[in-house]
């Protein structure tokens, strides 16, 4: 240990004499180690770190699959009837629960606060093996219809809205307009993530769950074997039971259910069980691995630069090492001498890297897409610190071992009998330098190419023809307390009054209501039957339904292709509009206007088509909407709806007056969302933007490091070859010849590295291609841009040393030598 400390003290004295070199290496290491540690912490937290429950490997997410719908919906949420059958008959399962997330207004005096609530069956506490830190969980009896309402508060809601008062237990709070008795407070560390299966109109996946209430199935739900598929499901398998074994048993129960179906409901059912953590990661696994590979590449480029810098110092200090060898130093002692500086640099860079990571990791919370934010706040733990330590050791070995090994193998006689310290470096060292430049350029080109592909993909996605216009449109979500608006006529009357008042506001051009704001998920999928279609219920094509008011299409500027829109005089009439895809599917070659359809299995009267609307992208920007049916809101008006307000001015300036107009109708209404529609569109691509932003930073950093690397190598080469350059110029070489010499030597490894980087990126084309939108990973324009960018950086990096070389005075260079 004493020798190690002596080595560090000696290295400290030596490095203090070269502050520029020391600062460059330490900052390069710190940024590389800090960035890599941050992304590793994110990847570990999302993909590898066990979920914070007892034996999390036993917890699985359950979905259902209906073979007849598989092409459109690979999986579906759970049917209540099927859940009860599984719960009663599955012997491989220790506990099971289904739940549904939604927003409810919490009355605290004044205007209500909207909170995210999960309605769950009592088995949730057994599945996750968790209990309230204060109070108790709800019971099976409390999950029966008609029982007194109870609620378990999450710790954050308890602290922020109830000031951590334990006396709140047993008290009544107003939730959704109803009195709920608080019976428990969950532990502070408890966090419940829910996979976005089919998003409801009032679910906000970006907000954490704030309360738990018992879920009570209605009598109709329990009797409908092929009714609504509405619930997110979790189960805890018994010890020793594999996912495959549980799947076999669950599917055998499904076959029993299938045998009880009515002829018109016949369908092929199966249960899909996926480990909970795998389900939470979902399609983000590829993105996370690409980010980890990218930041590791950035660290590699940094280490390559450091290796080149250390090689320069090793060449300059050959005489010192040769003297040590002549005095009897062994190979091990010389290796130890050579590794003193890299070791100290790695310690300093690693310590600063941990500090960088400690700052970056918590900041990720503000930029993470909601799909990755399922653990609560991120922080740098001992795993991340160990990663940083490991990276510091790895960086030491990568950057210091080769120069150290070369120094330890110094040929004493050759160095001591050379012409002096200006003797040129060995061919092997030059070859190694060029290979290092090739490596860092290859990594940089690959990063630039992947980043340019993602940027182009995002630009095309944002510029895709959505068929609707977001300019000057304000999007508003209104949530009504269920107690006051239990009946549909009351809800319809409320929204009718709200629309009337909003349309009187100065600066408002159009106002419309819709059951689901654009790009905020989906709510209702059903089948329709047209005259002459005798297919069984389960063979009918399915449609996505939106419930709208007059003015919706006008506010959104969603083009009407034929017929007319709804008007206020249509209230009470069975009119509907359909998308052009729906029209072509159900009435090919016919005029759909005036045609009628019924909702399959519904006792409602037939609806008459009065208009055809252009296909849009209101569910996802990445693909056109499937078949869509637009029905009047007075036929199905939920307690949550969206308002779209087209204004003559900046919509953000009208937010407060819009909110007051809604509260003037009912101050108990909750208005959780009020923002420009363009912001909602931008949020819909948050995951893509997060990946792109990080890769962009990594690519720019790699470009700068690659440029510095080329500059450093060529500058050192010029210094080493001053005598040769002076001799060439003394013999008549022109300055343009010197420029050509230096540029050729500098750009050869850059060109080779660019080709290698493009080949490397092509090798992962299929992986990258899954993240792209309307962009080929082999796009020749982007490939050319990536290669040209690195060539430009290489030329700039070579020009300064080339200018220095061309300015050499021949006689001065020959005298110095």
QUIQUI-V253304 format. One record per helix or strand of 3 or more residues. SS is the DSSP state (H for helix, E for strand). FROM is the first residue (numbers start at 1). TO is the last residue. Records with the same first field share a line. If there is no record, write none. Layout:
# QUIQUI-V253304
SS = FROM-TO  FROM-TO
This chain:
# QUIQUI-V253304
H = 2-16  19-48  56-58  67-69  80-89  123-127  141-143  155-162  166-168  219-223  243-259  263-265  276-281  284-316  318-326  331-366  370-372  382-408  412-416  427-463  488-502  537-539  552-556  568-570  580-586  651-665  677-683  686-720  722-730  735-763  765-769  780-806  810-816
E = 59-66  93-107  113-120  150-153  172-175  178-185  211-214  229-237  269-275  473-479  508-514  524-530  542-548  560-563  575-579  596-599  607-613  628-632  640-647  670-676
